[in-house]
Amino acid sequence: MRPPSSCAKCGGNLSAGFIVDQGYGIAEASKWQDGEPRSVWYGGVKMSKNDQFGITTFRCERCGYLESYALA
């Protein structure tokens, strides 16, 4: 799949970026995880790095609409 070339809402120009996930003293780019979330005993969710894709988010410069893709 190709990234969008213009905004789906207003046709404006798009800028590529990412959404920041912040935790205890760390900031990372968001990732998409394949499958359903499964809880673990310490309160988090079980994850597999092999099943994750980085998320690219496009922001419309005109209206601010965000559109995200987990491009492989």
N, C-alpha and C positions, 0 to 999 in steps of 0.2 A: 504494500500500500504506500502511496505517495502522500507526503504531508500536504495539507491544504494550501492553496495559493492565495485565497482571499477569504474574508469573514463570511460565514454561512448566514449571519443575521443581517449585515448591512453592506457587505462587499468591500469593506475597508482592508487596508494592508495589515498583515500579520507579522508579529515579531516572535521568534522562538525563545523559550526560556524554560524554567523549571520551578516546581513548587518545593519549598523548603520544609523538611520535617525536623523539628527541633526537640531535643530531649535533654537529659542530664548532662549539660556541658558539651553537647555535640550537635552539629547541624549537618544534615545530609539531604541529597536530592531524593524525592519520593520514588518508590518503585512499585510496580504492579506484581502481585503474587498470584500465580495460578492456583485454582482450587478454592474450596471452602475453608474459612478460618477454623482451626482446631485449638482449643484452649490447652494450656499447660499448667501444671500445678502452682507455679509461682505468679500467675496472673497475666502472662503474656499470651502470644499465639505462636504455634509451631510454624516455622518457615524453612524453606529450602532455597538456598541461593541459586541452585540450578534451574529453579522454576520462576525466577524473577526477571523482569524487564524494566529498564529505566524508562521513566515517563518524560516525554517532551510536551510542554504545554505552550500553545500558541495564543497570544493575546492580541486582540484587535486594537490597533492604534486609534481608531475612531470611536468605537462604542465600548471597549473594554471587555467584550465577550471573551471567555476562555474556552479553549477546546484542547483536550488532552489525548495523547496517543502513546501507547506502549509499543514503540517501533523496535523490532528485533534487528 
